Amino acid sequence: MVPDPAPGRRRAPTGLATRRAALDILTRVERDRAFADVLLGHRLAAFAKPADRRLVTELVLGVSAWRGRLDYELAQLSRLPLAQLDPIVLNVLRIGLYQLRRLTRTPPHAIIDTAVSLAREHRRETHIGGFVNAVLRAAQRTAVALPDRRRDELDYLAIAYSHPRWLAEKLVEWFGTAEAEALMAAHNEPAPNVLRLNLARGTPATLLASIEREGMTIARRGLLPETVYLKGAAIFASSAYGDGLFLPQSEASQMVTRLLDPSPGATVIDLAAAPGGKTTHLAELVGRDGRVIACDASFVGLKRIRELARRLHHPQVLVVRCDSARGVPLPSASAAAVLLDAPCTGLGTLREHPELRWRLQPDDFARMAKLQLPMLHQAAATVKPGGVLVYSVCSLAPEEGEKVVAEFLRTNPQFVVQPPTTGPLAPLINRDGFLRTRPDREARDGFFAARLARRQL
């Protein structure tokens, strides 16, 4: 953790507390492989002003997303190789450069002064402040040119949009240059704040009225009746949240549940169910006369599902511990509706989790597919003739989506792709019969989902 200033030191520059919090979070994300959104959730309550909370969030997520491009510039501005810098000092430079390049409200001299103070809090050597000052002053004077696109287009795309080069190459391979560039640009945009209204607790109109009374502003409605986009953040201290009137959940995630389309009163199995967003959405769809059996390998995950179901008033949710890759402790061929939202690389969620792009490795997609395919086989074993199985991942990688389903269908001819032909999701189904969403299209997360039906005997 970044230490507080020593007693008796000079008065800290205005805004140092917000930058100190951002520095601490960024350091822990990199050092401990922690998740930025989780750490933000723990730290933001310490700031009373909404503007301060927004700034800390902007700095953490913005620096995480733009780290590659920031480091490209810093490498040309610093007299020392970045690999030789103390990690905290490097993050101080990233925060300072990010503000100089992308934030306009703070004067450059204040940005640099704050960065120098942060560096000196961490390292008492007198030269540290001078070094940070020199690098950021150079950045203020000098605009570092991007790589020449005509010489090396992949290098340009990787630096311009701050992605690892291998990932830029993969996106171009999968989608072509123009679509890959649009995707990478969208990855650097802030994710919208999306809610799922709990329609078990009221009509959309009454729920929206309750939310607005508590100070939340509706930006627009989503494709589904329960989907709402906010202008600004959700207020989790509100009675509407405590009473279970809504849950933060991306629109693409909500679409996966709707793709299964269980009937009211049905029994549904949700595999790899934690943290419970889709489980409780299924409970809303099947109603009090239905039942949702939520399975997960993690005790902590099951506890979170149970707590969420309790807050949202869904007593029809039952939890079962199981590793879905090894077997599901339920009767074979007994379920009419099964959801498998499989563990994946999370490539479709880089707006919410920008740090993931620096953690992923080229072989991660194939590695995850080796886990996903056995889980899909185990899930299919529970589906009865005439029943439906939805397989989904929050990833853009074909290796985790289309290729897993193709391999499954090759050895399971009793299943067929059964996309919806009517309703709000029908226009989003691609020519192969799959649901595919992307952040560069309607600002939705990148999800893949396939609706698979088991033939009648």
C-alpha positions in Angstrom: 0.0 0.0 0.0 1.2 3.5 -0.7 2.1 5.1 2.6 0.6 8.3 3.9 2.8 11.4 4.1 5.2 11.5 7.0 4.2 13.9 9.8 5.6 17.4 9.5 6.0 17.3 5.7 4.8 20.2 3.5 1.1 20.5 2.8 0.0 18.0 0.1 -1.2 19.3 -3.2 -5.0 19.4 -3.7 -6.4 16.1 -4.9 -3.5 14.0 -3.6 -5.9 11.6 -1.8 -7.7 10.6 -4.9 -4.4 10.0 -6.8 -3.0 8.1 -3.8 -6.0 5.7 -3.8 -5.7 5.2 -7.6 -2.0 4.5 -7.2 -2.6 2.0 -4.4 -5.2 0.1 -6.5 -3.1 0.1 -9.6 -0.1 -1.3 -7.7 -2.1 -4.1 -6.2 -3.8 -5.0 -9.5 -0.3 -5.4 -11.0 1.5 -6.9 -8.1 -1.2 -9.2 -6.6 -3.2 -9.8 -9.8 -6.2 -8.3 -8.0 -9.3 -7.1 -9.9 -9.6 -3.3 -10.3 -13.4 -3.3 -9.9 -13.3 -5.2 -6.7 -10.7 -2.9 -5.2 -12.6 0.1 -6.3 -15.7 -1.2 -4.6 -13.8 -1.3 -1.3 -12.1 2.1 -1.6 -14.7 4.4 -3.1 -16.9 4.6 0.0 -14.0 6.6 1.7 -14.7 9.5 -0.6 -17.8 11.6 0.2 -17.8 13.6 -3.0 -19.2 11.9 -6.2 -16.6 13.8 -8.2 -13.8 12.2 -6.2 -15.3 8.7 -6.7 -15.6 9.3 -10.4 -12.0 10.5 -10.6 -10.5 7.5 -8.8 -12.5 5.2 -11.0 -11.4 7.1 -14.2 -7.8 6.9 -13.2 -7.8 3.2 -12.3 -9.7 2.0 -15.3 -8.2 4.5 -17.7 -4.6 3.8 -16.7 -5.3 0.1 -16.8 -6.7 0.3 -20.3 -4.2 2.6 -21.7 -1.1 1.1 -20.0 0.4 -0.1 -23.3 0.3 3.3 -25.0 1.4 5.1 -21.8 4.4 2.8 -21.5 5.2 3.3 -25.2 5.4 7.1 -24.6 7.2 6.8 -21.2 9.9 4.6 -22.7 10.8 7.4 -25.1 10.6 10.1 -22.5 12.5 8.4 -19.6 16.3 8.3 -19.5 16.0 5.0 -17.6 14.5 1.8 -19.1 11.0 1.2 -17.7 12.0 -2.3 -16.5 14.5 -0.7 -14.1 11.9 1.6 -12.5 10.3 0.9 -9.1 6.8 -0.4 -10.0 5.1 2.2 -7.8 7.2 5.0 -9.4 6.2 3.7 -12.8 2.5 3.8 -11.9 3.0 7.4 -10.6 4.3 8.2 -14.1 1.4 6.4 -15.8 -1.2 8.3 -13.7 0.5 11.6 -14.4 0.9 10.9 -18.2 -2.7 9.7 -18.4 -3.9 12.9 -16.9 -1.8 15.0 -19.2 -3.0 13.2 -22.3 -6.7 12.5 -21.4 -8.0 14.7 -18.6 -8.5 18.4 -19.1 -9.8 19.9 -15.9 -6.5 19.8 -13.9 -3.7 22.1 -15.0 -0.5 20.4 -16.1 1.5 22.0 -13.3 -0.9 20.6 -10.7 -0.7 17.1 -12.3 3.1 17.1 -12.2 3.3 18.5 -8.7 0.9 15.8 -7.4 2.9 13.1 -9.2 6.2 14.4 -7.6 4.6 14.3 -4.2 3.3 10.8 -4.7 6.7 9.6 -5.8 8.4 11.2 -2.8 6.0 9.6 -0.4 7.1 6.2 -1.6 10.8 6.8 -2.2 12.5 9.3 0.1 15.5 9.8 -2.2 15.7 13.4 -3.4 16.4 12.4 -7.0 13.0 10.5 -7.4 11.0 13.7 -7.4 13.4 15.3 -9.9 13.2 12.3 -12.2 9.3 12.2 -12.2 9.3 15.9 -12.7 11.7 15.7 -15.7 9.7 12.9 -17.4 6.4 14.5 -17.1 7.7 18.0 -18.0 9.1 16.3 -21.2 5.7 14.8 -21.8 4.1 18.2 -21.4 6.4 19.6 -24.1 6.6 16.7 -26.4 4.0 14.8 -28.4 5.3 11.3 -28.9 4.5 10.0 -32.4 2.7 6.7 -32.9 4.4 3.9 -35.0 4.1 4.4 -38.8 0.9 2.5 -39.8 2.2 2.0 -43.3 5.3 0.2 -42.1 3.7 -2.1 -39.5 0.0 -1.9 -39.2 -0.2 -4.4 -36.3 2.4 -2.4 -34.3 0.4 0.7 -34.9 -2.9 -0.9 -33.9 -1.4 -2.4 -30.7 0.1 0.9 -29.6 -2.7 3.3 -30.8 -5.4 1.3 -29.0 -3.2 -0.1 -26.2 -3.5 -3.8 -26.6 -0.8 -6.5 -26.5 0.5 -7.0 -30.1 -0.4 -10.7 -30.1 -4.0 -9.8 -29.1 -4.3 -7.2 -31.9 -3.0 -9.8 -34.3 -5.7 -12.3 -33.0 -8.5 -9.8 -33.4 -7.4 -9.0 -36.9 -7.3 -12.7 -37.7 -10.8 -13.3 -36.4 -12.6 -10.2 -37.6 -10.5 -8.4 -40.2 -8.6 -5.1 -39.8 -11.6 -2.7 -39.8 -13.7 -4.6 -37.3 -10.7 -5.4 -35.1 -9.8 -1.6 -34.9 -13.4 -0.8 -34.0 -13.4 -3.5 -31.3 -10.1 -2.2 -29.8 -11.4 1.3 -29.8 -14.6 0.2 -28.0 -12.5 -1.7 -25.4 -11.1 1.6 -24.2 -14.5 3.2 -23.7 -16.1 3.2 -20.3 -18.7 0.4 -19.8 -22.2 1.7 -19.4 -24.0 1.3 -16.0 -26.7 -1.2 -16.7 -29.4 -2.5 -14.3 -31.7 -5.5 -14.5 -35.0 -4.7 -13.0 -36.4 -7.4 -10.8 -39.7 -7.9 -12.4 -40.7 -10.3 -9.6 -40.9 -7.2 -7.4 -43.1 -5.0 -9.6 -43.8 -3.7 -13.1 -41.1 -1.8 -15.1 -43.0 1.4 -14.5 -43.2 1.1 -10.7 -39.6 -0.1 -10.4 -38.3 2.7 -12.5 -40.2 5.2 -10.4 -38.7 3.8 -7.2 -35.2 4.0 -8.7 -35.6 7.6 -9.9 -37.0 8.7 -6.6 -33.7 7.7 -5.0 -31.7 9.9 -7.3 -30.7 7.6 -10.1 -31.2 8.9 -13.6 -32.4 6.7 -16.5 -30.5 7.2 -19.7 -32.5 4.7 -21.8 -34.2 1.4 -21.8 -32.6 -1.7 -23.2 -33.8 -4.3 -25.6 -35.5 -6.4 -22.9 -38.2 -5.1 -20.5 -36.0 -5.5 -17.5 -32.9 -3.8 -18.9 -32.1 -0.2 -18.0 -29.1 2.0 -18.8 -28.3 4.7 -16.2 -26.9 8.1 -16.6 -24.3 8.0 -13.8 -23.7 5.3 -11.3 -26.2 3.0 -9.4 -26.7 4.0 -5.8 -26.1 0.9 -3.7 -26.9 2.7 -0.4 -30.5 3.1 -1.7 -33.5 1.3 -0.2 -34.3 0.2 -3.8 -31.1 -1.8 -3.9 -31.5 -3.2 -0.4 -35.1 -4.2 -1.2 -34.0 -6.2 -4.2 -35.6 -4.0 -6.9 -32.6 -4.2 -9.2 -29.2 -5.8 -9.8 -26.3 -4.4 -11.8 -25.9 -6.7 -14.8 -24.8 -6.1 -18.4 -27.4 -6.3 -21.1 -25.5 -9.1 -23.0 -25.5 -11.2 -19.8 -29.3 -10.7 -19.4 -29.8 -11.8 -23.1 -28.1 -15.1 -22.3 -30.8 -15.9 -19.8 -33.6 -14.8 -22.1 -32.1 -17.0 -24.8 -32.9 -20.1 -22.7 -36.5 -18.8 -22.3 -37.7 -21.2 -19.6 -41.5 -21.5 -19.1 -43.1 -20.2 -15.9 -43.2 -22.9 -13.3 -40.3 -24.8 -14.9 -37.3 -26.4 -13.1 -34.0 -25.0 -14.5 -30.4 -26.1 -13.9 -27.8 -23.3 -13.8 -24.2 -24.7 -14.0 -21.1 -22.7 -13.0 -23.7 -20.4 -11.6 -21.7 -18.0 -9.3 -22.0 -15.1 -8.6 -25.7 -15.6 -9.3 -26.8 -12.9 -11.7 -28.2 -15.3 -14.3 -29.5 -17.7 -11.5 -31.7 -15.0 -10.1 -32.7 -13.8 -13.6 -33.9 -17.4 -14.2 -35.8 -17.4 -10.9 -37.6 -14.2 -12.0 -38.5 -15.9 -15.3 -39.8 -19.2 -13.9 -41.6 -17.5 -11.0 -42.5 -18.7 -7.5 -44.0 -21.9 -8.9 -40.7 -22.8 -10.6 -37.3 -23.8 -9.3 -33.7 -23.0 -10.1 -31.0 -25.4 -9.1 -27.7 -23.4 -9.0 -24.5 -25.5 -9.2 -21.0 -24.3 -8.6 -17.7 -25.7 -7.4 -17.0 -22.9 -5.0 -18.5 -22.7 -1.5 -17.9 -18.9 -1.6 -19.7 -18.7 -4.9 -22.6 -20.6 -3.6 -22.8 -18.4 -0.6 -22.9 -15.3 -2.8 -25.7 -16.9 -4.9 -27.7 -17.6 -1.7 -27.2 -14.1 -0.4 -28.2 -12.6 -3.7 -31.3 -14.8 -4.0 -32.3 -13.7 -0.5 -31.9 -10.0 -1.3 -33.9 -10.3 -4.5 -36.6 -12.4 -2.8 -36.2 -15.6 -4.8 -36.8 -18.5 -2.4 -37.1 -20.9 -5.3 -33.3 -20.9 -5.8 -31.5 -24.0 -4.5 -27.7 -24.3 -4.4 -25.7 -27.5 -5.0 -21.9 -27.8 -4.9 -20.4 -29.6 -7.9 -17.6 -29.4 -10.4 -19.5 -29.3 -13.7 -16.4 -30.5 -15.7 -16.5 -33.8 -13.8 -20.1 -34.5 -13.3 -23.5 -33.1 -12.3 -25.2 -34.8 -9.3 -28.6 -34.8 -11.0 -30.5 -37.5 -12.8 -29.5 -38.0 -16.5 -31.9 -36.8 -19.2 -34.2 -35.2 -16.6 -34.0 -31.4 -17.2 -36.1 -29.4 -19.6 -33.9 -26.3 -19.4 -30.1 -26.1 -18.6 -27.8 -23.0 -18.7 -24.1 -23.4 -18.8 -22.4 -20.0 -18.6 -18.9 -21.5 -18.7 -15.7 -20.1 -17.2 -13.8 -18.3 -19.9 -11.0 -15.8 -20.6 -13.4 -12.8 -20.2 -12.2 -11.3 -23.4 -15.6 -9.7 -24.0 -15.5 -7.7 -20.8 -12.3 -5.6 -21.3 -14.3 -2.4 -20.6 -15.1 -3.5 -17.1 -11.8 -5.4 -16.6 -9.2 -3.6 -18.7 -6.4 -5.3 -16.7 -7.3 -8.6 -18.3 -5.7 -7.7 -21.6 -2.3 -7.6 -20.0 -2.8 -11.0 -18.2 -4.1 -13.0 -21.1 -1.7 -15.3 -23.0 -2.0 -16.5 -26.6 -2.7 -20.1 -25.5 -5.4 -19.2 -23.0 -8.3 -19.6 -25.5 -7.3 -23.2 -26.3 -6.7 -23.9 -22.7 -10.1 -22.7 -21.6 -11.8 -24.6 -24.5 -10.3 -27.8 -23.0 -12.2 -27.0 -19.8 -15.4 -25.8 -21.5 -16.0 -28.8 -23.8 -16.2 -31.4 -20.9 -18.5 -29.0 -19.0 -20.7 -28.8 -22.1 -20.8 -32.6 -22.4 -21.8 -32.9 -18.7 -24.5 -30.3 -19.0 -25.9 -32.0 -22.1 -26.2 -35.3 -20.2 -28.8 -33.7 -17.9 -31.1 -32.5 -20.7 -34.1 -34.7 -21.5 -35.4 -35.3 -25.1 -37.2 -32.1 -26.2 -35.2 -30.1 -23.6 -33.0 -27.1 -24.3 -29.4 -26.2 -23.3 -27.8 -22.8 -23.6 -24.0 -22.6 -23.7 -22.5 -19.1 -23.3 -19.2 -17.4 -22.6 -18.3 -13.7 -22.2 -15.6 -14.0 -24.8 -15.1 -12.9 -28.4 -12.7 -15.8 -29.1 -14.1 -18.4 -31.6 -12.0 -21.0 -29.8 -14.3 -20.6 -26.8 -17.5 -20.2 -28.7 -18.2 -21.5 -32.1 -15.4 -24.1 -32.1 -16.5 -25.6 -28.8 -20.1 -25.9 -30.0 -19.0 -27.4 -33.3 -16.9 -30.0 -31.6 -19.7 -30.8 -29.2 -22.2 -31.2 -32.1 -19.8 -33.4 -34.0 -20.0 -36.1 -31.2 -23.6 -35.3 -30.0 -25.8 -35.6 -33.1 -28.9 -35.8 -30.9 -28.5 -32.0 -30.3 -29.3 -29.3 -32.9 -28.9 -25.5 -32.9 -32.3 -24.0 -32.2 -32.1 -20.2 -32.4 -35.2 -18.0 -31.6 -37.1 -16.9 -34.8 -39.3 -14.4 -33.0 -38.9 -12.0 -30.1 -36.3 -9.3 -29.3 -33.3 -11.6 -29.6 -34.1 -12.9 -33.1 -32.5 -10.0 -35.0 -29.2 -10.5 -33.1 -28.8 -14.2 -34.2 -26.0 -14.6 -36.7 -26.2 -16.8 -39.9 -24.9 -19.8 -37.9 -27.8 -19.5 -35.4 -25.7 -18.1 -32.5 -26.2 -15.0 -30.4 -23.1 -12.8 -30.6 -22.8 -9.4 -29.0 -19.9 -6.9 -29.2 -18.9 -3.7 -27.4 -18.6 -1.9 -30.7 -22.2 -2.7 -31.5 -24.8 -1.1 -29.2 -22.1 -0.9 -26.4 -22.9 -4.4 -25.2 -20.3 -6.8 -23.7 -18.8 -9.4 -26.0 -20.8 -12.6 -25.4 -21.3 -15.8 -27.4 -24.3 -18.0 -26.7 -25.8 -21.0 -28.5 -29.3 -22.5 -27.9 -29.1 -26.2 -28.4 -32.2 -28.5 -28.4 -32.1 -32.2 -27.7 -34.1 -34.1 -30.4 -37.2 -36.0 -29.3 -36.8 -39.8 -29.2 
